[in-house]
């Protein structure tokens, strides 16, 4: 049977599809190489610190103060590696639909307070100030408390990471026209407006980090968006440009059902 003859329009469309597929494959390959390079960099730093600490421990292990300092240093580095591994596992689980939400009625204010306590030491180490602005009344929604706390924590860590020492971070929770809104604003390096559509792409911040010599694999923001969408909401990024800071906004629907505090 003879092959059907494509019209010129059909031929042009097929050529465009082939070009688009080739481009997407090249981009995926490029992102993977950048990711692997940066992953090696991220692992080399804590592993190098642990190796050096072990050498010092071998020579000066009899000094109790020195031994305690080394143990604390090694613990921090192991925790850093654990966070890296957990972030990678999380984004894989989300992408493959392996995460189940366990929703209940809760007050977003309580979640924000817990997240702030989780990141407070990291923010302080970076030399930043953190201001929390919460309304007096409950900000009620139906959500998975641990995943919602993860959203807040990731946004706060992201703000602290991409900012010179002495920066300012604001976190706000409010009800707005039927929505529950979380805002995390910073006085950091800002984002080029052309890059705003890509900030939630997995590993996008790898290249951003390489450009600005910051740490991190850029998985945190991708998780924020995925988890917000799983809750039926959205995540957006806003910035007036480089040098003008950034704001990340998560919107979730306010529940219509009667709320009863469950702890």
N, C-alpha and C positions, 0 to 999 in steps of 0.2 A: 504494500500500500504506500502510495506516495505521501511524503510529509506535507502537512498543510503549509501553505505559503503565508507568512505573516505580512500583514499590512505594514506600511511605513510607521504608522502610529504605534502599532503593537510592538514593532521592532525597537522603536525608540524607548518605549516603556520598559521593555525587557532589558535593554542596555542600561537604563537608569537603575533598575533593580540590582543588576549585577555590580554596577559601580558602587551603589550604596552598600551592598553586602561586603564587597572588598574593603571599603573604607571602614565599616564597622569592625571587621576582623582585624584590620591593621590597628585601629584604635584600641580594641580589646587587648591585643598583643602588647602594644606599647604600655598600656596601663598595668598589665601584669608584670612587665619587666621593671617598671618604676616601683611597683609595689614590692617586688622581691628584693630590689636594691635597698629600699627603705626598711623593709622588715629585717634584713641583715644588719643594717645600721642600728635599728631599735634594739635588737638582741645583743649586739656587740657591746653596747654601753653597759648594761647591767651585768652581763657575764664577765666583762673585763674588770668591773668593780669588785665582783665576788672573787675572781681569781687573785686580784691584788690583796684583798682582805685576807684570804687564806694564807698568802705568803707572809703577811705581817703577823698573822696569828701564830704561824709556825715559829717566828723569831721572837715575838713579844707576848706570847700567850700567857706568860706567868703574871703579867700585870693585870689585876682585876678590872681597873678602869679602862685600860686599852681593850681588854677582851669584851667588855660590855659594849663599848663603842663599835667594835668590829661586828659583834652580833647584831646590833641595831642596824648597822649599814647593810649587812647581808639580808636581813629581814625586809628592809625597804626595797632592795633590788629584786628579791624573790617576789614580793607583792607586785612590783612593776611588771615582771614577766607574766605573772598570773593574770593581771588585768588585760594584758595584751592578748593572751591566749583566750580568755573569756570573751573579749570583744569579737575575736575572729569566729569563735564558736557561735556566738549570738547572731551575728549577721548571716551565717550559714543556716542556722535554724529558722530564722525569719524568712529567708529567701525560699526555703523548702517547705514552709508551712508547718514546721514542727513545734511552734510555740502556741500554747493554749492560754487564753486569757481567763482569769478567775475574777470576774467583776463583782463589785458590791458597791452600795452607796457609801460615799465618803466625803470628807471635807478636804478640798485641795490645799487649804492652808496648812493642815497637819502634815500633808505630804511634802510641801515646800520646806517646812521647818525641819523635817527629818533629813531631806536632801542637803539642806544648808549645813547641818551638823556634819554630814558625811564629807563634804568638800571643804569645810572651813580651814582645816590645817593645810591643805594643798593651796588654797587661795592665799593664806597667810605666808606660806613659804615663798610664793611668787611676789610677795610684797604688795598685794592689792587690798583695796577696801571693798567690802561687800555690804550692800544696803538691801534690806528686805522690806517691801511695802505690801501690806496685806490689809484688806478691809476688816471691819469689826464683825460683820455678819459672816456666817459660813458660806463658802463657795462650793456648792454641792454638785456632785456629778456621780455617774455610775462608771467605775473603772476598776482595773486591776491595780491594787495599791503598789505592788512591787514594781510593776512595769511603768506606772506613772512616776514613781520616784526615780526610776532609771532615766526617764525622759528629762526630768529636772536636773538630775546629777550630771548627765551628759552635756546639757546646755551650759551648766555652770563651769564644768571642767573645760569645755571648749572656749568659753570666754576667758578663763584664767590663763589658758595655754598660749593663746595668740595675742598677748599683750605685754608691753614692756613693764618692768617693775614700777609700782606706784599707780597702777590703773584703778579704775572704778567699775564695779559691777552692780547692776540693779536687777532684782528679781521681783516680779509683781504678779499677783493673782487677782482676778476680778470676774464679775459676771457682766456680760455685754450682749444685750439684745437676744436673749435666749441661748447664748453660748457661754461656756466657761473658758476664760482666756488666761494663758500663762505667757508672760513676757520676760525675756532675759536680755538685758541691754548692757553693752560694755563700751568703754572708751578706747578700745584697742585699735588694731591696724586697719580695720574696715575691710570692705570687699569692693572690688571693681564691679560697677553695675553690670557689665557684660558677663561677669562670672556668677551673678546671683542665681540664674536658672540651674547652675550645676553644683551648688554647695551641698546638696543632699545626695549627690551621686556617690556610691561607694568608692572609697579611696581617692576621691577628688582632692582631699586635703593633703594627700601624700605629696603631690606636686606643689601645693601651697606651702607645705612644711619645708620642702627642699628649697624653695625660693626664699623663705624667711628664717631658715635655720631653727625651726621649732620642732618639737617632738610630736609623735602621734601618727596614727595611720589613717585618720579621717573616717573611722568607722562609726564614731559616736553620733554624728549628725545623720548618717544614713539610718541608724537605728531609731533615732528620734522620729524621723518621718514615717518609717515603717510602722512603729508602734502607735503613732498618732492615727495613721490610716486604719490600723486594725481596730482602733476604738471608734471608728466612724468619723474621725476628725481630720485635721490638716496641720501641716507645719510650713511656715514661710520664713524667709530671710529678707532683711531690709538693711540697706546701708546707703549713705550719700556718697560713698566712694572711699578710696584709700586715705587713711588718716582720720576718718570721721567716725570710727566705731561701727558697731553692728547691733542689730536687734533681731532676735528670733522669737517668733510668735507661734504658739500652739493653741489651736481652737478645737474644743470638744463640745458636743451638744449637751446642754443642760437637761437632766432627766425630767420628764413630765410627771412621773409617778411620785407618790408621797415619799418623802425621805424620812428615814428613821436612823439616827446615828447608831452604827454598829461597832464603834470603837476604833 
